[in-house]
Amino acid sequence: MKFLIDAQLPSVLKNIFKETGFEAIHTKDLPQKNLTSDLDIIKLSVNEQWIVVTKDSDFYHSFLIKKEPYKLIFVRVGNMGLDEMRQFFRNNIHSIIELISKGSLIELKRDEIKILY
């Protein structure tokens, strides 16, 4: 599995996926960095099977309507500081991996992680 962390999330999250043994990049790592369009992220995701990790509801709606991007982790935890976000992902990374391997759209909330599709 390969994970693409979107611009609204901290780039340090890619390290948590890497530490778990997966390939991970942040939009900062792409040629247009955080200015990469949603359409370009979707194309990359579909063509190369990147799982998009985002807080952006545009990706959520795109997935519901077109089943794009390839797979989506929709982060709905509200505002979190960097340390709290990092700890949230560290505490839940195994559940996140397990659920995204079973489904195509998962939703992360502070108190719940579930497959939506």
C-alpha positions in Angstrom: 0.0 0.0 0.0 1.1 3.6 -0.8 -0.2 6.6 1.0 -0.4 10.2 -0.2 -0.9 12.8 2.6 -2.7 15.9 1.4 -1.7 19.5 2.1 -4.0 20.1 5.0 -2.3 17.4 7.1 1.2 17.6 8.5 4.0 16.1 6.4 5.3 14.2 9.5 2.4 11.8 9.1 4.1 10.2 6.2 6.8 9.0 8.6 4.2 7.0 10.6 3.1 5.1 7.5 6.8 4.6 6.6 7.7 3.3 10.1 4.9 0.8 9.6 6.5 -0.4 6.4 4.5 1.4 3.7 5.4 3.9 1.0 4.2 7.4 1.8 4.6 10.9 0.4 3.2 14.3 1.2 2.0 16.7 -1.4 5.1 18.7 -0.5 7.1 15.9 -2.2 5.2 16.3 -5.5 6.6 18.5 -8.3 4.0 21.3 -7.7 4.2 20.7 -3.9 1.2 21.9 -2.0 -0.1 23.7 -5.1 -0.8 20.3 -6.7 -4.5 20.4 -7.9 -7.0 18.0 -6.5 -7.5 16.7 -10.1 -3.8 15.9 -10.4 -3.8 14.2 -7.0 -6.8 12.1 -8.1 -5.1 11.2 -11.4 -1.9 10.1 -9.6 -4.0 8.1 -7.0 -6.0 6.3 -9.7 -3.0 5.7 -12.1 -0.6 4.5 -9.4 -2.9 3.3 -6.7 -2.0 5.8 -4.0 -4.4 6.0 -1.0 -5.2 9.6 -0.4 -5.2 10.8 3.3 -7.0 14.1 3.6 -9.3 16.4 5.5 -10.6 17.9 2.2 -14.3 17.1 1.7 -13.8 17.7 -2.1 -12.1 14.3 -2.2 -14.8 12.7 -0.1 -17.5 14.0 -2.5 -15.4 12.9 -5.6 -15.2 9.4 -4.1 -18.9 9.2 -3.5 -19.8 10.4 -7.0 -17.0 9.0 -9.2 -15.2 6.4 -6.9 -12.0 8.5 -7.3 -9.4 8.7 -5.8 -8.3 5.0 -5.8 -8.9 4.8 -2.0 -9.5 7.5 0.6 -8.9 8.0 4.2 -11.1 10.9 5.2 -9.8 12.6 8.4 -12.5 14.3 10.4 -10.9 14.8 13.8 -11.4 18.6 14.0 -8.5 20.8 14.9 -5.5 19.1 16.4 -2.1 20.3 17.2 0.9 18.6 15.5 1.7 16.4 18.6 -1.9 15.4 19.1 -2.3 14.5 15.4 0.9 12.6 15.4 -0.1 10.6 18.5 -3.6 10.0 17.1 -2.1 8.4 14.0 0.5 6.4 15.9 -2.2 5.1 18.3 -4.5 4.1 15.4 -2.2 3.2 12.5 -2.9 -0.6 12.7 -6.6 -0.1 12.7 -6.3 2.4 9.8 -4.2 -0.1 7.8 -6.6 -3.0 8.6 -9.7 -1.1 7.6 -8.3 0.5 4.4 -7.2 -3.0 3.3 -10.9 -4.1 3.6 -12.6 -1.1 2.2 -12.1 1.8 -0.2 -13.2 4.7 2.0 -12.6 5.0 5.7 -13.5 7.8 8.0 -11.3 8.8 11.0 -12.9 10.6 13.9 -11.5 11.2 17.4 -13.6 8.4 18.9 -14.3 6.2 15.8 -12.6 4.7 12.8 -15.0 3.0 10.3 -15.3 1.8 6.8 -17.9 3.9 4.8 -17.4 2.1 1.5 
